[in-house]
């Protein structure tokens, strides 16, 4: 299994870019100031000061732009934090489970879905995905149907999307074998 790249690599690259971008300007100023202050040895000292200053400017500009950017978002999109529901918070986990399912890593997909359903056992989207995983990965028709029946209880409105999807999937499970289902 591949490891995820360092999540802070974009921020580190931006910090390095800011430091490198500032160095030539500071180096010119350091050379002029150092040469005027003490000749050639002063110019070398000016370069050293410019290097240290650019090393400090890189992280400072990243911090400052992050703070200003966050403040600008609050100004343009409303002050205060928006409270998001638990299902919105689990959207990323649901995408991970979908990825595992699409990669035929059904054990990993099922583990991730079980984590999601432990937090919200009535999450229709997770129940539907679990039914798909149980059927496509493990050929467990009865367990898949049980998940779909749970969706009918959680979403009783027959016009609701997940109710309709679950009903269609339930009918498919009732009449098809696994190979016919996958090839359809």
C-alpha positions in Angstrom: 0.0 0.0 0.0 1.3 3.4 -0.9 1.8 6.0 1.8 0.1 9.3 1.4 2.4 12.2 0.7 3.2 14.7 3.4 0.0 16.8 3.7 2.1 19.9 4.6 4.2 19.7 1.4 2.2 22.4 -0.4 2.6 24.8 2.6 6.4 24.0 2.8 6.8 24.6 -0.9 5.0 28.0 -0.6 7.2 29.0 2.4 10.4 28.1 0.4 9.1 30.0 -2.7 8.5 33.1 -0.5 12.0 32.9 0.9 13.6 32.4 -2.5 11.6 35.2 -4.0 12.7 37.6 -1.3 16.4 36.7 -1.3 17.5 38.6 -4.5 15.9 41.9 -3.4 17.4 41.5 0.1 20.8 40.5 -1.4 21.0 43.6 -3.5 20.1 45.8 -0.6 22.6 43.9 1.7 25.4 44.2 -0.8 24.9 47.9 -1.3 24.5 48.5 2.5 27.4 46.2 3.4 29.7 47.7 0.7 29.0 51.2 1.8 29.4 50.3 5.5 32.6 48.4 5.2 33.8 47.5 1.7 34.1 43.9 0.6 33.9 42.3 4.1 30.7 44.4 4.7 29.3 43.2 1.4 29.7 39.5 2.5 28.1 40.4 5.8 25.3 42.1 3.9 24.7 38.9 1.9 24.6 36.8 5.1 22.1 39.2 6.6 20.0 39.0 3.4 20.1 35.2 3.6 18.9 35.1 7.2 16.2 37.8 6.5 14.9 35.8 3.6 14.8 32.6 5.7 12.7 34.5 8.2 10.5 36.2 5.6 9.4 32.8 4.0 7.6 31.5 7.1 6.3 34.9 8.1 4.7 35.6 4.8 3.1 32.1 4.8 1.6 32.8 8.2 0.5 36.3 7.3 -1.1 35.2 4.0 -2.9 32.3 5.8 -4.3 34.7 8.4 -5.3 37.3 5.9 -6.8 34.6 3.6 -8.9 33.2 6.5 -10.0 36.7 7.5 -11.0 37.5 3.9 -13.1 34.3 3.7 -14.9 35.3 6.8 -15.6 38.8 5.3 -16.8 37.5 2.0 -18.7 34.4 3.1 -20.0 35.4 6.5 -18.6 35.7 9.9 -18.6 32.8 12.4 -18.3 29.2 11.7 -21.0 27.2 10.0 -22.0 24.1 11.8 -21.9 21.1 9.5 -23.7 17.9 10.2 -22.1 14.6 11.0 -23.0 13.2 7.5 -21.2 16.1 5.8 -18.2 15.5 8.1 -18.1 11.8 7.0 -18.2 12.7 3.3 -14.5 12.1 3.0 -14.7 8.7 4.7 -17.5 7.8 2.4 -15.3 8.6 -0.6 -12.5 6.5 0.8 -15.0 3.6 1.1 -16.1 4.2 -2.5 -12.5 4.2 -3.7 -11.8 0.9 -2.0 -14.9 -0.6 -3.5 -13.9 0.6 -7.0 -10.4 -0.8 -6.5 -11.9 -4.2 -5.5 -10.6 -3.8 -2.0 -13.8 -5.0 -0.4 -12.4 -5.8 3.0 -11.0 -2.2 3.4 -14.3 -0.7 2.0 -16.4 -2.7 4.4 -14.2 -1.7 7.4 -14.5 2.0 6.4 -18.3 1.7 6.0 -18.6 0.0 9.4 -16.7 3.0 10.9 -19.2 5.4 9.3 -22.2 3.4 10.4 -20.9 3.2 13.9 -21.1 7.0 14.1 -24.5 7.2 12.2 -26.3 3.9 11.8 -29.1 5.5 9.8 -27.0 7.0 7.1 -28.8 5.9 3.9 -25.9 6.6 1.6 -23.6 4.5 3.7 -26.2 1.7 4.0 -26.6 1.7 0.2 -22.8 1.5 -0.4 -22.6 -1.3 2.2 -25.2 -3.3 0.4 -23.2 -2.9 -2.9 -20.0 -3.9 -1.1 -21.6 -6.9 0.5 -23.0 -8.1 -2.8 -20.2 -7.3 -5.2 -17.4 -8.2 -2.9 -18.7 -11.1 -0.8 -21.8 -12.3 -2.7 -23.8 -12.0 0.5 -27.3 -11.4 -0.9 -29.1 -11.7 2.5 -26.8 -9.1 4.2 -27.1 -6.8 1.2 -30.9 -7.1 1.3 -30.9 -6.4 5.1 -29.1 -3.1 4.4 -31.6 -2.2 1.8 -34.5 -3.0 4.1 -32.9 -0.7 6.7 -32.9 2.1 4.1 -36.7 1.6 3.6 -37.2 2.1 7.3 -34.8 5.1 7.5 -36.2 6.8 4.3 -39.9 5.9 4.2 -40.7 8.4 1.4 -41.1 6.4 -1.7 -40.1 9.4 -3.9 -36.8 9.9 -2.1 -33.7 9.1 -4.0 -32.2 6.5 -1.7 -35.6 4.8 -1.2 -35.9 4.4 -5.0 -32.3 3.3 -5.5 -32.7 0.8 -2.7 -35.9 -0.6 -4.1 -34.3 -1.0 -7.6 -31.3 -2.7 -6.1 -33.4 -4.9 -3.9 -35.4 -6.1 -7.0 -32.2 -6.7 -8.9 -30.8 -8.8 -6.0 -34.1 -10.8 -6.0 -33.9 -11.8 -9.6 -30.2 -11.8 -10.7 -27.1 -13.7 -10.0 -24.0 -11.8 -9.1 -22.5 -12.3 -12.7 -25.7 -11.0 -14.3 -25.7 -8.1 -11.9 -22.1 -7.0 -12.7 -22.5 -7.5 -16.4 -25.7 -5.4 -16.6 
